Amino acid sequence: MSMAEEVVLLDFWPSPFGMRVRIALAEKGIKYERKEENLRNKSSLLLQMNPVHKKIPVLIHKGKPICESLIVVQYIEEVWNDTNPLLPSHPYQRAQAIFWADYVDMKIINNLEKISTPKGEEREVGKKELIEGLKLLEEELGDKTYFGGDNLGFVDIALVPLYPWWKSFETFVTLNIDGECPKLTAWAKRCLQKESVAKNLPGEQKVIELTRKIFGIE
């Protein structure tokens, strides 16, 4: 692979945003070089490639950066469009998939952050809204195998990296997502049977150790 063609991912292992990109690259069978970032001491490459947000993940393709995980996944879909489509070709269905992936960012990630705050009141609001948000996603999933139908798609890739986190949070705060959203738990387990997902999500123990730090439990 020449320098002009090469694909580099600036990443940080626990980041669900990085996991999205890794799953998409795996689904497309794209070879790439992964560079682990230290977010306390960001590399000059990261600062140069993402001067606006200074965040990972950044996909560098042919020397040019693409930032923000959902935008990166869309880019991967458009550039490598000859295998494993991640988005529907029909404009309406495509728009719906983008809508729900955005909903994951707004409603699910936002509330996971609220739950990880030390403020009790905010945490309770986060828990309530997280369950509401997941129930709505469960309705959207319906009886389909994946959000993308028979194949893993854009919404699945947006949501599944959060599964290890909400699972881990259940260990530290009273949350019963398995009981409240059984179809979503079954969906997550189906996703984890796919190599592209299983290989790019961290092990349960690693996430629990990190969650301890987030909640300040030693």
N, C-alpha and C positions, 0 to 999 in steps of 0.2 A: 504494500500500500504506500503510495507516494505521499510526501509531505502535504501536497495539495488536497489529497483525498482523505487524509486521516481524520479520525473522530476521537476527540478527547472529552472526558467528562470530569469536571471539577465537582467534587462530591464530599459528603461527610456521612459516615456509615449509619448513624441513627436517624438521619433525616428522611421522613416519609416523602418529602418532595424529591429527594435524590432517588429514592426507591421507585417512584413513578417512572422516572427516566430509564432506570436500569431495567425495569420490567418491559417497557416499550422497546428498548434496544434488543432485549432477549427475544421478544415475540417476533421481531423482524430479522433476527439472526445476524445482527450487525456487530462486527468486531470493533472494539474500541479500547482506548487506553484510559484507565481510571486513575485520577490523581486525588488522593485523600487530602482534604484541607484541614488546617487547624483554625477553627473559627475565632480563637482568641488571638491568633497571630496570622492573619490572612496573607496568603502569598501575593507577591507583586503581580503574578499572572491573573489571579482572581480580581484584584483591584483594577487591573488594566482591562480585563474582559467584561467585568460588570461594574463600571464606575458609578452607575446610578444607585443600585441597591446594595452592592458589595456583598451579595448573598450567593450561596450555592442553591441548586445546581446550576452550572453553566455548561452547555454543550458547545464545544468548539468544533466546527465542521469546515474544512478547507480554510482554516485560520480565522474564521468569523464566528463570533459568539452568538448564541441564542440563550436568552434568560427566561426565568419563570417557568416552573415545571409544566403547567398545562399547555403553555405556548410551545415549549420544547417537544412535548408529546405530539402536538399537532404538526409541528415541523417534521418530526420523524415520520409521521404518517404520510405527509405530502411528498417528502423526498424519496422515501423507500416505499413507494405505493404499489409495488408489484407483488408483495407477499403479505399475508396475514393482515387484512384491513382492520384498523382499530376504530375507524369512524364509518358510519353508514354513508353510502354514496348519495342517498336521497336527501335533498336539502332540508326538508322538515325534520326528518329523523336525526340528521346531523346536528341541526340547531338544538334539538331536544337533548342530545347527548352532551353538548357543550354547556347547556343550561344546568343539567344535573351535576356535572363535574364542578361547575362554578358554585353550585349550591353546597357541595361537599366542603369547599374552601370557606364559604361564608358561615355555614351553620354548624358543620361538624368540627372542623379544626378550631374555629372560634370558641366553641363550647368546651372542647378538650383543654384549651388554654385556660378558660375560666375555672375548670375543675382543678387545675394544677396550681391555682393561686392559694396563698394561705388564708385569704379572706373567706370566712365561713359562709357569709351571705351570698357572695358572688359564686362560690362553689356550688351552693344549693341551686341557684338559678341555672348554672351551667349544666348540672346533672339533669334537671328537668327538661331543659331545652335540647340537650344531647339526645335523650330518649325520644322526644318528639320528632327531632330531625331524622333519627334513624328509622323511626316507624314510618315516616313519609317515604323514605328511600325503600323500605321494605314493600310498601304499596306499589311503588314504581317498578320494583323488581318483579312483583307478581309471581307467576309460576315459571318464569324463565330460568334457564340454567345460570345465565350471567345477565348482567344489565345489557350486554351487547347481543343477547339472544343465545344462540348455540355456541358462540365464540366469545372469548374474553375481549372486551372492548374498552373504549375511552373511559366510561364511568367506573368500570371495574378497576382500571388502573389508577384512577383518581382516589378511589375509596379504600382498596384493600391494604395499602401500606399503613392505614390508621388502625387496622384490626389489632396488631400486636400491642398498640398503645392503649386502646380502650380495654383490651383483655387484661393488661397489666394494671391499669387504673382500678379495676374491680378488686384487686388484691388490697388496695390501700384505702379506698373510699367505698361507701355502700352504694353499689351500682349493680343492677342485675340485668345486663343487656341480653345475656343468653335467654333468660326467662321472658323478658319483654319483647325481644325481637328474634325468636328462634329461627325464622326463615333467613335472616341476615347472617346469623352464625353459621347456618348450614351452607349458605352461599360462600362465606369466607373460607370454610373448610374445603369446598370444591375448588376455589381459586388456588388454595395451597397445594392441591394435588398436581397443579401445573408446575413444571420445572422452572419456567420463567419467573413464577412468583416465589416458589419455595426457596430458590437459590438467592433471591435478592431481598428477602425479608430476614431481619436478624432473629436469632434464636430467642426463645421466651426468657431464658435466664438473663441474657444481656440486657433485654428491655426492662426486666424487673429491677436489675441493679441500677440502671439509669433512672427509673421511676423513683426509686428510694431517694436518690439525690434530689430529684425535682421536688418531692414532698418533704425533703429535709429529714428523712428518717435514716438513722445510721444503723 
